[in-house]
Amino acid sequence: MYCRTCGHRNPQEASYCTNDGTALFQLPKHLQMVKRASQFCPECGGQNGECVTYCGQCGVALQTVETNKAEHTLSRGERRRASEDENAASFSGGGGKWQFNVHMLQKSIVGSGVALGSMLVIVFVLSWLATERLNALMADALADELGAMAGMLSFDGFINMMDMIMMAHFVGFSVVGSGGELAELSMSAQTGLYLYLLVPLVALMIGGFVSAKQNAHFGVFERFNLSVVIGAVYGAVLAVFSLFAGTSMALDMGEFGGPGMDIAVSGQYSFFAALWHGFLLGTIFSFFGALMQFGPPKVTSHLSGRLTYGESLHQAISTVIRGVLLSVFVLLVVFLVQFGGEVFDDTFMFIVLLTQLGGYLWVLLNFIPFSMSADMFGESGALNVSVLSGFEAVGEMGDTAVLNDYGIYLYLGLLLPIALFLWAGYRIRLQVKGDVLKAVLAFSGTYALLMAALATLTAFSFEMNAGSLGVGAEMLEVSIGFGFFTTLFISFITASLLTYAGTLFVKAEE
């Protein structure tokens, strides 16, 4: 395919000329591309050549989409479609503008449907593999903590496919129950497993890729608009699913309180949490798929050169993903060295545990303190872990002498984030020709937000309060994870300092 402006030969799948940026797709006959009369960019004021269609300084389009003079020959319906096409084409170049309308919604329907269908298929397979194990773990955990009271539970499968859908999107679960004036129960749980992120990630990337392929002429900004609409649809459907998810059980209190003490318990998921998590994950992950359509297997690297701080965004997202994956790999090596094949008694649950601990390890290596606290029926304790202070047990958590033997691994692990941050700074300095400090701050801000969101979504908490059950008021409360604002602040500072240090390597080479 040859460019009509400069004659450069381009790949068949290209939408824009790789030499001068001219659009290679054909506009509808009622629209035309018109070059601005001035050679100066309307955005940054930079001067450009006569044949240039995009500003060499900031990337803003130097052409506009206008309606042909023959528009008056179109019918009313054709004029309406022409107006919609003009709106869609108006931001396919550089600057772009936000649009959320029926036109964009129509373009996202197929991608949203593909994403939801893929998610259901993946969850079905995952449910088939995992629900029996998870239900067995739940029963064992209740038996260990509640003792004789665990026999009160009467239910068939505490976790089902709908529960797996909610768990894959980190939607909290709450239970309330009562059995008259003498008995009451409340319970809430928030589970965030790193492994389950693969469910929405794969499904939504497929949906985003399909939508972008149908609108291959869209630029980065339009693809983000498309992803926001997909996220809105995905979140709305997930919120509807939350209304039908949940469970119910019966607590037979005859052994403890006599007749009339049975408790009916019902559980449900948060509608608004499902809506928000679905929208957030739907937007981000479908945007990854839309970016991949520019040219697989690359994803966020397509941002570099297309946006002012595209390389900063690419490096921020890549650093989080690389950090988590490498932490999981390092932890796997440590497990194999320390325990050999004994950790593979249950392969699936080992993978779940490995990915969770690997994710926690990456956040910990960013100098962010980890906390695990528990208050189990009057006995409380906490375990605090920090790269700087090591392992510290409080209360009933026991002796940390054995854990402190692994402190050397934490210090060695610091080489991982240092290397990744320095590499990110090096790449940013090579790609960014303007203010490097602003590019580093854009990287650090994006990275900190991603880390804080990840720490929040993957936190674990469980709380149960029961009163007047014939055995006195009891409480069980467990929380595991990192603080949102602590993660946000420390991640930003750590990323800023180390990444800026990485930019200095380019100067040293020069």
Buried (B, 14 or more C-beta within 10 A) or exposed (E): BEBEBBEEEBEEEBBBBEBBBBBBEEBBEBBBBEBBEEEEBEBBEEEBEEEBBBBBBBBBBBBBBEBBEEBEEBEEEEBEBBBBBBBBBBBBBBBBEEBEEEBBBEBBEBBBBBBBEBBBEBBEEBBEEBBEBBBEBBBEEBBEBBEEBBEBBEBEEBBBBBBBBBBBBBBBBBBBBBBEEBBBBBBBBBBBBBBBBBBBBBBBBBBBBBBBBBBEBBBBBBBBBBBBBBBBBBBBBBBEBBEEBBBEBBBEBEEBBEEEBBBEBEBBBBBEBBBBBBBBBBBBBBBBBBBBBBEEEEBBBBBBEBBBBBBBBBBBBBBBEBBBBBBBEBBBEBBEEEEEEEBEEEEEEBBBBBBBBBBBBBBBBBBBBBBBBBBBBEEBBBBBBBBEEBBBBEEEBEEBEEBEEEBEEBEEBBEBBBBBBBBBBBBBBEBBEEEBEEBBBBBBBBBBBBBBBBBBBBBBBBBBBBEBBBBEEBBBBBBBBBBBEBBBBBBBBBBBEBBBBBBBBBEEEE
